[in-house]
């Protein structure tokens, strides 16, 4: 069985991780990672409890691919409240909950969690990456700042993906249409998950 065909095997474990992705988006992310070279570096901006991280980590299984997951792991008073939408964690930080979701399937070796605001981490970021998945702040200013800070680190031909490109999140949609899509080729989407290759 090739790694691209193993998604169905991993799906029950992925689906056990709370999060907000539309049906089919996990497989889309998994497949995108599987197109990368065996030593690929992946940058995830916004990880929450790790549903997308676990998905991509399974695509790193038995390779030297590695994910750098950037999040405050503290949420905010509007969107990330324990108990809302039947999603729970203990204490003020969900970093350990995030790690537990990776640890239970022996995936922590493929992920480095970087706790902090994306714009603060960007001040010290120097690594070239093969893929970036942007799903952090959803205001126009926040998304644009993430693109401005990190797009330059994506290798030519690398994957750039944004989550929540939808009228429900007008800031994300605007940045995608006015900035990101113009810099990409081979564009596709699965629902609100849009992606392409850096020109």
C-alpha positions in Angstrom: 0.0 0.0 0.0 1.4 3.4 -1.0 1.3 6.3 1.4 -1.3 8.1 -0.7 -3.6 5.1 -0.3 -3.2 4.9 3.4 -5.4 7.8 4.3 -8.4 5.6 4.9 -6.3 3.6 7.4 -5.5 6.8 9.3 -8.9 8.4 9.1 -10.4 7.0 12.3 -7.4 8.4 14.3 -7.6 11.7 12.5 -11.3 12.0 13.1 -10.8 11.4 16.8 -9.1 14.8 17.0 -11.4 17.7 17.6 -11.3 20.6 15.1 -13.0 22.5 12.4 -12.5 21.2 8.9 -15.1 20.4 6.3 -15.5 16.9 5.0 -12.7 15.9 2.6 -10.3 18.7 3.7 -8.2 16.4 5.8 -7.6 14.1 2.8 -6.8 17.1 0.7 -4.1 18.2 3.2 -2.8 14.6 3.5 -2.5 14.3 -0.3 -0.7 17.7 -0.6 1.9 16.6 1.9 2.4 13.3 0.1 3.4 15.2 -3.1 6.3 16.7 -1.2 9.9 15.3 -1.2 10.9 12.9 1.6 12.8 15.6 3.4 10.2 18.4 3.1 9.7 21.0 5.8 6.1 22.1 6.4 5.1 25.3 8.3 1.6 25.4 9.9 0.3 28.7 11.1 -2.6 28.0 13.5 -2.8 24.4 14.9 -5.5 24.5 17.6 -5.9 21.0 19.0 -4.0 19.4 16.1 -6.6 17.9 13.7 -4.8 19.3 10.7 -1.4 18.7 12.3 -2.1 15.0 12.9 -3.4 14.7 9.4 -0.2 16.1 7.9 2.0 14.1 10.4 0.5 10.9 9.2 1.6 11.9 5.7 5.1 12.3 7.1 5.1 8.8 8.5 8.3 6.8 7.6 9.8 9.9 5.9 12.1 12.7 7.0 9.3 15.3 6.5 8.8 17.6 9.4 6.1 20.0 10.5 6.7 23.3 12.4 3.4 24.1 14.1 3.0 27.7 15.2 0.2 28.7 17.6 -0.3 30.6 20.9 -2.0 27.4 22.2 -4.1 29.7 24.3 -6.9 30.6 22.0 -8.9 33.7 22.5 -12.2 34.8 24.2 -14.2 34.7 21.0 -13.4 31.6 19.1 -11.6 29.2 21.3 -13.4 28.5 24.5 -13.3 25.0 26.2 -16.7 23.4 25.9 -17.8 25.3 22.8 -18.9 23.0 19.9 -18.2 20.0 22.2 -14.4 20.7 22.1 -12.7 20.6 25.5 -9.3 21.0 27.1 -7.9 21.5 30.5 -6.5 24.8 31.9 -5.6 28.0 30.0 -3.3 26.3 27.5 -4.1 23.5 25.1 -0.5 22.8 24.2 -0.4 19.6 26.1 -3.7 18.5 24.6 -2.3 19.2 21.2 0.8 17.1 22.0 -1.3 14.3 23.4 -3.1 14.0 20.1 0.2 13.5 18.4 1.8 11.4 21.0 -1.0 8.8 21.1 -0.2 7.8 17.5 3.6 8.2 17.8 3.6 11.3 15.6 5.3 13.8 17.9 8.6 13.0 16.3 7.4 14.6 13.1 6.2 17.9 14.7 7.9 20.8 16.5 5.4 23.0 18.3 6.4 26.7 18.4 4.3 28.5 21.0 3.8 32.2 20.2 2.1 34.7 17.9 2.8 34.1 14.3 4.1 37.7 13.8 6.5 37.2 16.8 7.8 33.8 15.5 8.3 35.5 12.1 10.9 37.9 13.6 13.3 34.9 14.0 12.2 32.7 11.2 14.9 31.9 8.6 14.1 28.4 7.3 13.0 27.7 3.7 9.9 25.5 3.6 8.3 23.2 1.0 4.7 23.9 2.2 2.9 26.5 4.3 -0.6 26.0 5.7 -2.1 29.3 6.9 -5.0 29.0 9.4 -4.2 31.4 12.2 -5.8 34.8 12.7 -8.7 35.3 10.3 -9.0 39.1 10.0 -7.7 40.7 6.8 -4.8 42.3 8.6 -3.8 39.1 10.4 -3.8 37.0 7.2 -2.1 39.6 5.2 0.6 39.9 7.8 1.2 36.1 7.8 1.5 36.1 4.1 3.9 39.1 4.1 6.0 37.5 6.8 6.2 33.9 5.5 5.5 33.7 1.8 9.1 34.5 1.0 10.3 31.4 2.8 8.3 29.0 0.6 10.5 27.5 -2.1 9.5 28.0 -5.7 7.1 25.2 -6.6 6.2 24.8 -2.9 2.6 24.4 -1.7 0.8 27.4 -0.3 -2.6 26.6 1.4 -5.1 28.7 3.1 -8.1 27.5 5.2 -11.5 29.3 5.4 -11.4 31.0 2.1 -15.1 31.8 2.2 -17.5 34.7 2.4 -18.0 33.7 6.0 -14.4 34.9 6.6 -14.1 37.9 4.3 -10.6 38.8 5.4 -9.2 35.4 4.4 -11.1 35.4 1.1 -9.9 38.9 0.3 -6.2 38.1 1.0 -6.5 34.9 -1.1 -8.1 36.7 -4.1 -6.1 39.9 -4.0 -2.7 38.6 -3.0 -2.0 34.9 -2.7 -3.8 33.5 -5.8 -1.9 35.9 -8.0 1.4 34.4 -6.9 0.4 30.8 -7.4 -0.2 28.3 -10.2 -1.9 24.9 -10.3 -4.6 26.3 -8.0 -7.2 24.0 -6.5 -9.6 23.8 -3.6 -11.6 21.5 -1.4 -14.4 23.6 -0.1 -12.8 26.5 1.8 -9.3 25.0 1.7 -7.6 26.7 -1.3 -4.1 25.8 -2.4 -1.6 26.2 -5.2 2.1 26.1 -6.1 4.4 29.1 -5.7 5.4 30.5 -9.1 
